[in-house]
Amino acid sequence: MLTDRTLGPHVTALRDEVRDFVAAIPRKLLLDMDADLVRFPREFLAEAGRRHLLGLRFAQRWGGRALPWTTEMVALEELGVLGTSLPCLWSLVSIVGEAIHEFGTDEQKERFLTPMLRGKLAVAEALTEPRGGSDFFAATTLARRQGDTFFLSGQKRFVVGAEGADVFLVYGRVAGLGDAKDAMTAFLVERGEGVEVHHVYGLMGTRGGGTGRLVFKEARVPLANVLGGEAGLGRGTEVFHRMMVPERLTSAGGAVGMGRAAMEIAARYADRRHAFGEKIRRFEGVSFKIAESITLLDAARALNHGAARAADLGEAPGTVRRLVSEAKKFATEAAWTVVNHAMQILGGIGYTNIYPVERLLRDTRLITIWTGTNEIMNLVIQHEYYRELLQQPPMGRQVEADAAGAELPDEKVYGTE
Ligand SMILES: Cc1cc2nc3c(=O)[nH]c(=O)nc-3n(C[C@H](O)[C@H](O)[C@H](O)COP(=O)(O)OP(=O)(O)OC[C@H]3O[C@@H](n4cnc5c(N)ncnc54)[C@H](O)[C@@H]3O)c2cc1C
């Protein structure tokens, strides 16, 4: 575990604030959400906003705390113990907020960002279309311009918060602006005429967060709601790449909290539960699962911290993209392994709702799929790695020459001759 001293006093103070907030969330809210009795927990956002815990990274001018990513990751771990739904709603402020903070006009920051940070305006992000989420640039949602008004048509699905959001950040192509990448534009679409929200999903987990389908039928969007205004037209690709940093770091941060929560329950259980006259934690089959889990969680924390630090330092976008994708992939897979280990350690009772591990397991299954599947993370990681690698010759020692046969260049055949 990262120790308090490695985090430093400011970060531990913030962590404790978030911990208090998380501890105060009513158990009933979590249970009602999981039972699909809640459609959208607006009071969660209101309370987080009241405590000044939303959009931690954004400038104080707009209501944020101007904190670094490395601190937000610590906050996310604390929130992650709640599962996926509530941390996702918290993260949406960070994700959509990033787009508005970086690309929005001052007028848009005042209208949208500040009330978001106060917990008074709920937002959702709409990227995925029924025809596919991984191939983002194949999106077919189209905006037709008429003077200073855009008419948006298309569908998005799996939008968390759709049922309660006041504003949707929607990606669509503007007709006449060229190919998908040139035409992609981010719109701040307010709930209203032409915007339908359908509640259609029976989700395995991640319930109660208002996940729905959005249908836009010639929805009127004024130019003032194009992210960045006139200058934002066709900048959707840039917005998308920037937004994928919080999109994926928030998943990575929350994942550690989910794994930690499940493992702590299992480890305490293993210290009390007996079999064959022994505490079950005395059996290697149990204790090694705990050791592996703790190691995976610490490795995920370390990679998360490294990716967050690179983002804070403003490293080259491709490098940040690679590290953020590595963090998302590693942390979500680590969490999946850890929560499964926790269930195995609990035995049969782990499969029941006597313990929350089964809910955490259902929630954790999602995180290797959303915010870009882990297959897409692999695509990004290798792509950015090659881009960095092939830009420069091998550095330092020429290790390739450290082989007895290295002086036989005729044997180095690449099939291109
Ligand atoms: C509960 C939930 C909440 C969500 N929240 C949101 C949200 O708030 N907003 C939003 O916009 N979206 C959201 N999503 C959508 C999510 O991000 C997508 O489901 C995800 O990106 C995958 O897209 P897809 O489901 O269309 O699968 P597809 O893109 O159809 O992919 C299907 C499979 O093919 C694989 N695949 C596709 N292309 C490749 C490739 N090139 N190489 C290797 N494998 C590939 C994928 O990895 C996957 O395994 C949510 C989804 C769920 C289930």
The ligand as an SDF file (V2000), in Angstrom:
LIG
                    3D

 53 58  0  0  0  0  0  0  0  0999 V2000
  -22.8920   -0.2300  -18.3390 C   0  0  0  0  0  0  0  0  0  0  0  0
  -22.1880    0.4880  -19.4270 C   0  0  0  0  0  0  0  0  0  0  0  0
  -21.9180    1.8480  -19.2840 C   0  0  0  0  0  0  0  0  0  0  0  0
  -21.3320    2.5700  -20.3200 C   0  0  0  0  0  0  0  0  0  0  0  0
  -21.1830    3.9300  -20.2120 N   0  0  0  0  0  0  0  0  0  0  0  0
  -20.9610    4.6590  -21.3390 C   0  0  0  0  0  0  0  0  0  0  0  0
  -21.1390    6.0820  -21.3390 C   0  0  0  0  0  0  0  0  0  0  0  0
  -21.4820    6.6900  -20.3130 O   0  0  0  0  0  0  0  0  0  0  0  0
  -20.9680    6.7490  -22.5070 N   0  0  0  0  0  0  0  0  0  0  0  0
  -20.6150    6.1110  -23.6570 C   0  0  0  0  0  0  0  0  0  0  0  0
  -20.4840    6.7700  -24.6920 O   0  0  0  0  0  0  0  0  0  0  0  0
  -20.4220    4.7650  -23.6870 N   0  0  0  0  0  0  0  0  0  0  0  0
  -20.6110    4.0300  -22.5570 C   0  0  0  0  0  0  0  0  0  0  0  0
  -20.4760    2.6560  -22.5730 N   0  0  0  0  0  0  0  0  0  0  0  0
  -20.1100    2.0060  -23.8130 C   0  0  0  0  0  0  0  0  0  0  0  0
  -18.7530    1.2970  -23.7750 C   0  0  0  0  0  0  0  0  0  0  0  0
  -17.7110    2.2190  -23.7160 O   0  0  0  0  0  0  0  0  0  0  0  0
  -18.7150    0.3940  -25.0170 C   0  0  0  0  0  0  0  0  0  0  0  0
  -19.6050   -0.6830  -24.7780 O   0  0  0  0  0  0  0  0  0  0  0  0
  -17.3260   -0.1100  -25.3480 C   0  0  0  0  0  0  0  0  0  0  0  0
  -16.5000    0.9470  -25.7730 O   0  0  0  0  0  0  0  0  0  0  0  0
  -17.3520   -1.1810  -26.4520 C   0  0  0  0  0  0  0  0  0  0  0  0
  -18.1550   -0.8010  -27.5280 O   0  0  0  0  0  0  0  0  0  0  0  0
  -19.2670   -1.8160  -28.0580 P   0  0  0  0  0  0  0  0  0  0  0  0
  -20.0630   -2.2660  -26.9000 O   0  0  0  0  0  0  0  0  0  0  0  0
  -20.0050   -1.1590  -29.1600 O   0  0  0  0  0  0  0  0  0  0  0  0
  -18.4680   -3.0580  -28.5830 O   0  0  0  0  0  0  0  0  0  0  0  0
  -17.7900   -3.2320  -30.0300 P   0  0  0  0  0  0  0  0  0  0  0  0
  -17.0750   -1.9750  -30.4030 O   0  0  0  0  0  0  0  0  0  0  0  0
  -18.8050   -3.7440  -30.9610 O   0  0  0  0  0  0  0  0  0  0  0  0
  -16.7260   -4.3610  -29.7280 O   0  0  0  0  0  0  0  0  0  0  0  0
  -17.1220   -5.7300  -29.5580 C   0  0  0  0  0  0  0  0  0  0  0  0
  -15.8720   -6.5540  -29.2630 C   0  0  0  0  0  0  0  0  0  0  0  0
  -14.9560   -6.4530  -30.3640 O   0  0  0  0  0  0  0  0  0  0  0  0
  -13.6930   -6.0520  -29.8660 C   0  0  0  0  0  0  0  0  0  0  0  0
  -13.0270   -5.1910  -30.8650 N   0  0  0  0  0  0  0  0  0  0  0  0
  -13.5830   -4.1960  -31.5910 C   0  0  0  0  0  0  0  0  0  0  0  0
  -12.6560   -3.6350  -32.3860 N   0  0  0  0  0  0  0  0  0  0  0  0
  -11.4970   -4.2940  -32.1360 C   0  0  0  0  0  0  0  0  0  0  0  0
  -10.1760   -4.1910  -32.6490 C   0  0  0  0  0  0  0  0  0  0  0  0
   -9.8380   -3.2760  -33.5670 N   0  0  0  0  0  0  0  0  0  0  0  0
   -9.2300   -5.0460  -32.1770 N   0  0  0  0  0  0  0  0  0  0  0  0
   -9.5450   -5.9770  -31.2520 C   0  0  0  0  0  0  0  0  0  0  0  0
  -10.7860   -6.1290  -30.7370 N   0  0  0  0  0  0  0  0  0  0  0  0
  -11.7410   -5.2980  -31.1630 C   0  0  0  0  0  0  0  0  0  0  0  0
  -13.9850   -5.2670  -28.5970 C   0  0  0  0  0  0  0  0  0  0  0  0
  -12.8530   -5.2050  -27.7520 O   0  0  0  0  0  0  0  0  0  0  0  0
  -15.1130   -6.0860  -28.0270 C   0  0  0  0  0  0  0  0  0  0  0  0
  -14.5810   -7.1990  -27.3430 O   0  0  0  0  0  0  0  0  0  0  0  0
  -20.9590    1.8980  -21.5100 C   0  0  0  0  0  0  0  0  0  0  0  0
  -21.1740    0.5230  -21.6270 C   0  0  0  0  0  0  0  0  0  0  0  0
  -21.8040   -0.1780  -20.6250 C   0  0  0  0  0  0  0  0  0  0  0  0
  -22.0720   -1.6350  -20.8230 C   0  0  0  0  0  0  0  0  0  0  0  0
  1  2  1  0
  2  3  1  0
  2 52  2  0
  3  4  2  0
  4  5  1  0
  4 50  1  0
  5  6  2  0
  6  7  1  0
  6 13  1  0
  7  8  2  0
  7  9  1  0
  9 10  1  0
 10 11  2  0
 10 12  1  0
 12 13  2  0
 13 14  1  0
 14 15  1  0
 14 50  1  0
 15 16  1  0
 16 17  1  0
 16 18  1  0
 18 19  1  0
 18 20  1  0
 20 21  1  0
 20 22  1  0
 22 23  1  0
 23 24  1  0
 24 25  2  0
 24 26  1  0
 24 27  1  0
 27 28  1  0
 28 29  2  0
 28 30  1  0
 28 31  1  0
 31 32  1  0
 32 33  1  0
 33 34  1  0
 33 48  1  0
 34 35  1  0
 35 36  1  0
 35 46  1  0
 36 37  1  0
 36 45  1  0
 37 38  2  0
 38 39  1  0
 39 40  1  0
 39 45  2  0
 40 41  1  0
 40 42  2  0
 42 43  1  0
 43 44  2  0
 44 45  1  0
 46 47  1  0
 46 48  1  0
 48 49  1  0
 50 51  2  0
 51 52  1  0
 52 53  1  0
M  END
$$$$
